């Protein structure tokens, strides 16, 4: 098999008797392994360059194997991925849910949510919900023109309200200014501060789960967001929504509202008469929390990356604006149905997701049995196997000058959009993000509508904010200011 990055020698990443043979990787130190060396996905890329397309590393008690070439990912996580579908226990979870479930129960749960997300009536509603939220954000932004702002202050409430409206239906969703919605937005803001890679956060989760019934405010001198309290807040809200939708369906003779995703889930065969907690299904509740944990934060991060790339590349922003004007000027609407009329815009968003790598690696796929990779490595049961998405998106076999922001690389000579083979912004295989299609629609509509109205620039155009990132639930940019202004200024 041809590897995309030349394999080199390196420190021992594991090994031993009993037929176990792990790839080479960082040696690390006792107890901590290589935890102190790891500074983020950039470290994974350095290890990829040093050890090759597959390496092994121990982070604390966990042995991880990273697959960093699309050849390996396709072969062992997609075509032959059945033995790599295990999951570790989720942090502060009340059930397995969509993210951390496995086995037949997870498959049925995922299928119920997939059918709801892809329901024709709901899908037609979704674009209208997004456009409504975008228009609301643009109205809020209008008085701020010319002044520095943090755009996530406007995006996070809109993305949260969009998901609540999708779940409950337009007629049942709480208003933006309601106490219920304000409490939810506050909880989502708190979630933004959770760094699951932080050693103090991990220590807090272990202590809180094992020894304490009350929240710990600090660990090692650092304030730690209490994920357990966030979970309890979300559970209370979701149980209320379930009660509300059940009552609405009962009043309508048992008919679900096709605009309310929660109705479609509650009436799915997988959930009918399957209540395990005082009339509630914990898998359903956890899965809805997963939609918020994954869907809102990842969309927010992608939009922030798009804004910052526009600030660094005003020529690209101008080309997107020109394409939007050309299409809308010829009588075509800004809509997902017309996306093929926006090839340069689509190529730009592909490049945003490639370099932004909001999810820099897959969540851990845990081996459910011993597996052999590349006819050379024998990986035992209960080892974490990760797709190194950050490295895949910078593979020189597929991307010349991989760190450059160049949307044209995703266009054919005929001007058609082409997605590169080594491109997995939404995960891999059966564990791919369930709402990836909705995320693409959301990113396209938010960006085109924003650029149609306003130019985004840095406070000092000659010195735009750097691409400083940190790991939260997903890869996030550190806070930065931007300025919006009319195009004719």
TORBA-840920 format. One record per residue (C-alpha): x, y, z. Coordinates in pm, whole numbers, plus 50000, padded with zeros to 5 digits. Layout:
! residues N
XYZ;...
***
This chain:
! residues 489
500005000050000;501305034449909;501525058650200;501095095950152;503885105650393;507145087350405;507455065450712;510465072150930;511885056751242;510825069151582;510515062451952;508705032152079;504965037652080;504255003952234;504744967652159;505334937052370;504514900652368;501344881652297;501354890951929;500804927752002;502764950551773;501944987551780;503355013651540;506285035051651;505545068451814;506555092352092;508055074352390;506585095952664;507125092353037;505655069353304;502025075653404;501515106353181;502825091652858;503135119852601;500395141452754;502785169952834;504155170252477;500745173652316;499805209952249;496955204452004;496445190751651;499635208151539;501505183051756;499705154651578;500925168551246;504495170151376;504255133951489;502805124351148;505805139750975;508195122551215;506665087751241;504635084250924;500995078250830;500395055851133;501805060551481;501015050651837;501055073452141;500025069852503;498165099152659;497715092453030;496175057753070;494985055252710;496865039852418;496015057652093;496765047751734;496455075951478;495755069251109;496945099550915;496605089750549;493335086850361;494505052850232;494565038950585;491375056550693;489415043850394;490685008350433;490465003450810;487935028950937;485485029050647;485664997050440;486754974450728;485624995351021;483284970951198;485864962351465;486594999451527;483125011251627;483555009952004;483505041452214;484865052352552;482485064452819;481245099752749;481995127552998;479035136653223;476675115253012;473455099753141;473365074452853;475405064952546;473585087652300;474685094751944;478305103052021;479335075952266;476895047552196;477795014852029;476254981751933;472714975151813;471104999852055;473295027851913;472465017951554;468735019251622;469055052251806;471105067351524;468645054551264;465705071451439;467525104951450;468765101251092;465245095350959;464025126051147;466845148251022;466335137050662;462535137650666;461395155850350;459015179550530;461565188050795;464315192350538;462215217750351;461585236050679;465275236750772;466435261650510;463655285450604;464665283350971;468265291850888;467335320950662;465075334450937;467945333051188;470405348750943;468045377750876;467635382751251;471425383451299;471835408451014;469255431451178;471155429551508;474445436851333;473185467351143;473575492151436;477145479751499;478535488651155;481995503651175;482535493251538;484665463751657;482655433451766;483005396651853;480725380451600;480195348951804;478145370152049;475545372451770;475995337951615;475745315651923;472205326452024;471035323351662;472475288451618;470975277451950;467535291551867;467665274851524;468175240551681;465425245551940;463005256451666;463975226251456;463205203451749;459935219251864;458515234751549;458065271551476;454795274451665;456125258351983;459685271152021;460245296252303;460965332152204;464525344952186;464035367352487;462215341552700;463755330153026;463925294652889;465925304952583;468175328552778;468985300453021;469815277052732;472075302752565;473825307952899;474395270352926;475775269552571;478115298252658;479345278252957;479895248352731;482135270052515;484585271652807;484925234052844;488365221852740;488255183952748;491975182552667;492845201952984;494435180453255;492655200553526;489305195353352;489955158053328;490945157353696;487765176053785;485555151853592;487165121953761;486955136954111;483395149554061;482245115853931;484085094654187;484135113654516;482005144954522;478295151454509;478745189054495;480385208454208;484055216954250;484725253154166;488455250054104;491045223354042;494745231454058;493855268254095;491775269353775;488065275553743;486505245153583;483115245753409;480835220253575;479695197453292;477465178453533;475515209853617;475295218453245;473975183553178;471355186753452;470205220353311;469865205552963;468035174753094;465445196453268;464825216352950;464585185652725;462185167552959;459985198452949;460095198452569;459155161552557;456185167952786;455145197652572;455285178452244;453525147952386;450695170352508;450475187552168;450295154351985;447655141252224;445575172352163;445825166751786;444715130551802;448235116251811;449415132851490;453015145551493;453815180151362;456005173851052;457865206451126;458915194251473;461845170251473;461095159651831;457635147351724;459235125551457;461645110951714;458955104951979;456835085851727;459755066051581;459365028551626;462685027351809;461215048952087;457555039252105;456785025552455;460505025852536;460605047152850;463155038653116;463205068553351;459815079153485;458375081053135;461485094052958;464015076152742;467535084752854;469075075952518;466795101052349;467605128252602;471365122452576;471165122052196;469385155652192;472085169452422;474645155852173;472955176051898;473595207552099;477115197452209;478185189351854;475915208651621;475965243451772;479635245551868;480965230951543;478825254051326;479895283951536;483565274751494;483235270051116;481575304151078;484265321051286;486975305451070;485195318150756;485085353450897;488765353250995;489865339050658;487945367250487;489795392250705;493125377450597;492115373450233;489925403050127;490455393349763;488705360149827;485865377750006;485505401349708;485265372049466;482565355749679;480665388749686;480965392349307;479655357049255;476715363649490;475885395849305;476135378648967;473785350349063;471225371249251;471405398348983;470305372948723;467175365448921;468265334849119;467705333049492;470345327749758;469295292249836;470795257949886;468885245849579;470925270649371;474285261749529;475725248549201;475565284249067;478105293749338;481175272249258;483755297049387;481805302049711;481545264549761;485275260749692;485985287949949;483905270850216;485605237650138;488955254550197;487645269850522;486665235350651;489915219750530;492265244250699;489965251850991;489655214651073;487005222151334;487115185351432;490895179251409;490545141951475;487705117551495;486355109551837;488035077551958;487045045951775;487765018352026;488754983951901;486124958352001;488504930051910;492124926451806;492744940051455;495624939751209;496444971651021;498524973750707;499534936650740;502124948350990;500604961051314;498574940351558;496294962951760;494734946852068;491184951252196;490264983652377;492805006052200;491695040452079;492055044151700;491745079651566;491555094551219;494035123451215;491775147451021;494095177151075;496905157550911;494625144050636;493735179850544;497405189050511;498645158350325;501095169850055;500035140649835;496715158249783;497475194749861;500375214049718;501465241049964;498975226650217;499075255850465;498065281350199;494455293050182;493655288049815;489995280949721;490935275849354;492485242249444;488915228749474;487835239049123;488255218848804;489575235848486;485905238248384;485075257348702;483215229148878;483625222149249;485605190849335;486015177049684;489465162149743;489745125749842;491655133950161;488855155450302;486825144950605;485575176350790;482625157650943;484305125651059;484755091450903;482805060050828;479695050151023;480685075351292;480425104751053;478475134551190;474765127651150;473925163951071;476705170850821;474285179950542;472455205050761;475825219650869;476785225250503;473475242750433;473905264450740;477465275050656;476555282950294;473525304350381;475095323050671;478215331950470;476495341850145;473855362850319;476485380150535;478785387850242;475865399650030;475215427050288;478535435650451;482275434950405;484185419450694;487525435250780;490045437151064;490235467651288;493685472751135;493455457550784;497245455950766;497375434751082;494405410751107;494045388651418;496155356951417;494775321751383;495295313651749;493245283351845;492445262052145;490565229652194;487145232252347;484445207152257;485795213251906;488735233551772;487955270151832;489595303051748;490525324052046;488325355352077;488945381651811;487315413851692;486125421751343;484455451851180;481485450650944;480835478250693;478705484150382;480405474550057;480105509549915;482325525350184;
***
